Amino acid sequence: MTTDARPAEQENTRTSRAGLLRLLGPAFVASIAYVDPGNVAANLTAGARYGYLLLWVLVAANAMAVLVQYLSAKLSVVTGRTLPELLRERLGRPARLAYWGQAELVAVATDLAEVIGGAVALNLLFGTPLFTGGLITGAASLVLLALHNRAGVRWFEAAVVALLLVVVAGFVSGVVLAPPDPGEAAAGLVPRFAGADTVLLAASMLGATVMPHAIYLHSAMARDHHGEVAPGRRRRVLAATRVDVLSALVLAGVVNISMLLLAASALRGVPGTDTLEGAHAAVLDGLGAGAALLFAIGLLASGLASTSVGAYAGSVIMQGLLRIDVPLLVRRCVTLVPALVCLAAGVDPTRALVVSQVVLSFGIPFALVPLVRLTGSRELMGEHVNRAGTRAVAIAAVALVVALNAALLYLTFTA
């Protein structure tokens, strides 16, 4: 008589899948930074003004993001420390302070985009004044951060992922209702520009997609999620991390590309569609109240989730570089001020969002260069050091960012 081994095999499979699912999560939190209101503004502006021309920027930026976020998580899994902590160990005090200064500037630009985006969404949904909407967005982010403090990182991850799914539904639905032209979309995959403004938008899209604070944050999220990883478990955790990063960033990439495709197919040439309010009005006129409602809800979910994640990232940077541990809720209140000042001063929300993303693009090399160097150090990473191919692609990504920013500076001051 033979024993049927299938039930045991099925149980082992279920156990293995459950174990894998428990290892997922950090990349989905980091990925919310890739679909924040700054992305919405940059991608809609690009599509409304230039159609499919800059689609290639989003595809390249999202491919770059997969590699960058994996390296950030890998660094933490192998060393047990965050990127800011490793930089603190290698920089003198003046260099640490200077580095922290630029990282804080990036954090402020990030927060500006996220709070303004939430305020605009509340204005679209309920007619809430922008300043009041900014206060409500900040208050909602305080609730999410309190969840992190009291319930733990897993509940915080779950809340952010739930908001991410709302963002996906809000923006992908528009493309379903207004399908893009396949031929024109394919032509948009060919790298090219059409003047200084397209370079500015490309830098904005890049800064909104490969966000510096997400690089710092992911190393901390991986550490908090996995704890100290024993050498014997590292390969399994890194394999799960690859699944986590690829799944999260593909999802974020679909949302980003959907934004541009929606603008290119349904909003191009319509006056005022290069602003969030104008885009919402055009969606309402062209696709109906249901699509407009989903658009506004997606924007609101994007603002609420990304502003709490941004505040968390700022705390990680300060604690790691300076060993100053400011409570998350206190930091959230302080970093809310610049966005509220802009709203009170009547600064154009969409323009502020686009410019904030350009600021972020200039912060990318400061995060990428040390990340590539550290993950390429055999002394630090041991057997998990970057392979030659990975190192070459990462260096090429850094070179692309630097070249785009240099072109932006040249065209801005000579045009």
N, C-alpha and C positions, 0 to 999 in steps of 0.2 A: 504494500500500500504506500502510495507516494503522497507527500504533503504539498498542497498548493501554496506556492510561495508568493502568489500575486497579492494577497492582502497585505503581507509584510512589506512588499515592494511599494505598494500604493501608499502605505503609511509612511515609509521612509521618504517618498516623494513629497507628500504633504508636509512632513516635518521640514524637509529641505527648503520648500517654498516659503513656509512660514518663517524660517530662519532668515531667508533672503529679504522678505518683506520688512522684517524688524531692522535690517541694516539700511533700508532706504529712508530718505527723508531730507537730509541736509541740502541736497542739490535743489529740491523743490522749493525750499525756503529761499535759497540764493537766487533761484530763477525768477522770483517775483520782481527782483530788481531789473530784470530784462523786459518786463512788460509794465513798467510804471508809466505815469502820465507823461513823462518826458518822451518816452517812446511813442506814445499816441500822437503828441504834437509834432514830433520830428517826422514820423512816418506819414501822417496825414498831409502835412505840408508838402513833403516830397511828392507824394502821389497826386495831390490836387494841382500842384504847379507844373510838374514835369512828367506826369503819367508814370510809365513803367521804367523810365530812364535809370533810376537809382536802385532798382530791385537787386542788382548784383551786390550792392553794398551790404544789404541785409543778409543775403545768403553767405557772403564772405565773413561778415561779422559774427553770425551765429555759428558758423563752422569754427571760427577762432575761439568763440566762447566755450565750446565743448572742451577743447584742449586746455584752455586756461583754467576753467573751473575744476577739471580733473586734477591738474597739477597742484592747485591750491589744496584740494582735499587730500591728495596723496602726501603732500608735505606734512600735513598734520597727522595723518595715520601712521606714518613712518617715524616721525620725530616726537610726537606727543605734544608739540607746541604750535602756536599760531604763527602766521607770517610776521605780524608786528613784534611778537616776542623774540623771534629769531633775528629780526633786524635790530632790536634793542641790544642784543648781545654782541652785535658786530659793528655798531656805530658809536662814535664818541658823543658826548653830551650835546655839543653845538649841532652836529649833524642830525642827532635824534630830534632836537627841537625844530630844526628846519624841515625835516621830513614830516614831522607831526603837523607843522603849520600848513604844508600843502595838502596833507591828507584831510585836515579839518576843513580847508577851503572846499575840497571835493565833497565832503560830507554836507556842508552848508548848501552847496549847489544841488546836491541830491535832494535834500529836505525841501528846498524851495520848489522843485518840480513836483514833488509828491503832495505837498500840502495845497499848492495852487490847483493841481489837478483834481483833488478831492473837493475843493471849494467850487470849482467850475461845475463838477458833476452835481453837487447839491443845488447849485443855481439852476441847472438845466432841469432837474427833477422836480424841485419844489419852489423855485424862485427865491431861494435863500440868498441874501446879500453875500458877496464874496468874502468879506471880512468875517462875517458870522460863520460862513461855511468853513473857512480856515480854522476857526476855533473849534468847530464840531469835529473836523477831521483830526485835529490834534488831540482832542479829548478821546475820540475813538481809538487812536493809536495808544493812548495811555492805558486803555482797557486791555488791549492786546498784550502790551508789555507787562501789565500786572498779572496777566494769565501766565506769562513766561516765568515771572518771579515766584508765583504761588503754586501753580500746578506743574511746572517743570517744562523742559524743552520739548517733550513729545506732544503735549497738548498745544503748545505754541506752534509747532510744526503742523499739527492737524488743522488748526484755525487758519493758518496762512495758506495751506493747500486748498482748503475749502474756498477761500476767496479767489485763489488762482483759477479754480474751475469756473467760478462765476465770470472772471475776466475772459476765459476761453469762450464761453457761451456768448458773452456780450459782443465780441468782435468777430468771431468766426462766422456767426450767423449772418452778418452783413454780406460776406462773400458768397454765401449760399443763395441769398436773395438777389445779388447783382454779380453774376459770374464774370470773371475777367476774360479778355480776349486772349486765347492761347498763343497766337502768333506774336502779338505785341509783348506779352509777358515773357516769352522766350527771348525776344530781342533785348529785353531789359536785363538779361543775364550777361550781356557783353559789357565788360568794364569800359566806361567812358564818362566824361563830364561835358557840361554845356555852359561854361562860364563860372565866374567866382561864386555866384550864389549856390550853384550845385555842389561846389566844394565845401562851402559852409554847411549845407544840409548834410552832406556825406559825413563830415566830421561830427555833426550833431547826432546823426543816426548811429555812428560808431560809438560815440560817448554814451549814448542811451542804451546800446546793446552790450558792449563789453564794459561794464561799469566797475571802476576801481574799488568802490566800497564792497562790491559783491565778492571780489577776490580776497580781500581781507576777511570778510564775514564767513566765507565758506570754510576757511581753515579752522575758524572757531566753532562753527556748527558741527563740522566733522569730529572735532575733539570732544565737544559736549555730548554728541550723539553716541559715539563709540567708546568714549573713555580711553584709558590707556590700552593700546592694542599690543598683545604679546607677539614677539617675533614669529611664532608658529602660526598665528592667525592672520598675519598681514596680507598674505596673498588672497585669502578668501574675502577679507574686508575690501581690499583694492578691487577685486573682481566685482563685488557688489557695488562699489563706488562708481565703477564704469557704467554699470546698468543705471544707477541712480542719476548720474550726470547726463548720460545720453537721453534717457527718457524725459527728464525735466527740461533740458535745453531744446530738444526737438519740439516739445509742446510749446515752449516760449517762442521758438522760431516760427512755428505755424501761426501763432497769434500776431507776431510782428509783421510777417509777410502778408497776412490777411488784412491788416490795417492799410498797408500801402496798396494792395490790390483793390480794396474797397474804394479808396480815394481815387485811384487811377481809372476805375471802371464806372463809378457812379458820381464822382464829385469833380472830375477834371473840367476846368473851364467854367464852373459855376462860381459866380462872384462870392467872395468871402469864405470859400471853403478851406482856405489855408489857416483858419482859426478853429478852435474847438467848438465854439458856439455856432459858427457858420457851417461847419461840417455836420453838426447835429441838426441844424435847420434843413440842410440839403438832404440828409438821410430821411428826415420827417416828410419832406415834400416828395422825394423820389421813391422811397421804399415803404412809407407808411409809419403810423404811430408805434406799431409793435417793434419794428427795427430800431426806431429812434429811442424807444424805452430801453431796449437791450444795450444799445450803444452807451447811454448815460449810466446804466447800472454797471456795465463793464468798467467804465471810467471811474466810477465811485469805488468799486471793489479794488481796482488797481491802486487808487490813492490811499485807501485805508490800509491795505496790506503793506504796500511799499514804504509808507512813512514809518511804520513800526519797525520794519526790517532795517531801514536806514538808520534809525536811532540806535538800534542794537549794534549795527556795524560801527557807528561812531564810538560807542562805548568800548568795543573790542580794540579799536585803533588806539584810543587813549590809554587804556589799561595795559596793552601790550607794549607800547613804545615808552610810556612815561611812568608806568606802575601807579597811575592815579586812577583809583576806582570810584568814579562818580556814579551814584545810583541811576539806573536806567530812567526812572520816572523823572528825576531831577534834570537829567540831560535832555530828555524829551521836551520839557518846558522851556529850557534855555534855547535849544536849536529851533524852536517854533517861531522865535521872534523875527528873524529876517524875512521869512515868508509872510508873516502878518504885516510887517512894515510895507512890503511890496504891495500887498492887497489893499492896505489902507491908503497908499499913495496913488492908487489907480493905475499901476503899471499894467500894460497889455499882457494878459495871462499867457497867451500862446507864444508871444515873442519872448517872454521871460523863460518859458519852458525850453524853447529852442536854444537860447543863449546858455542856459544852465547846462544843457547837454554838451555844448562846445567846451565849457569849462571842464566837464568830466573827461572829455577826450584828451585834454592836456594832462590829466592826472594818470591816465592809463600807463604810460611808460614807467612812472615811478613805482607802480605796483608790479608791472610785468617783468621789468629787467631783473629785480632781485628774486622774483619767483623763479625765473628761468635759471638764474645762476645757482640758487640754493638747491633746486631739484636736480641740477646737473652736477652737484658736488658729491663725489663718491664717498668722501670722508663723512659727510652728513647722512647721505641716503643709503649707503652700503649697496647691497644687491639690487635695490629698487631705484638706483640712479637712472636718469633719463637715458634712453638709448640714443644712438647717433641720429636716427631719423626724426625722433621726437624733438631732439635739441635743434635740429635744422629747421623744422617747421615752426617751432616756438620763436626762434631768432627771426625768421622771415615775418612772423606776425608782428613782432616788436618793430621791425624795420618798416612795415607797412603803416603802422600807426604814426611813427615819427615822420615818415615822408608825407602822410596826409596832413598832419599838423603844420609841417613846414610849408607845404603848398597853400594851406589856409592863411597862414601869416603873410606870405608873399602876395597873394591875390587880394587880401583884405587891405593891405597898406599901399598897394600900387595901382589898385583899380580906380 
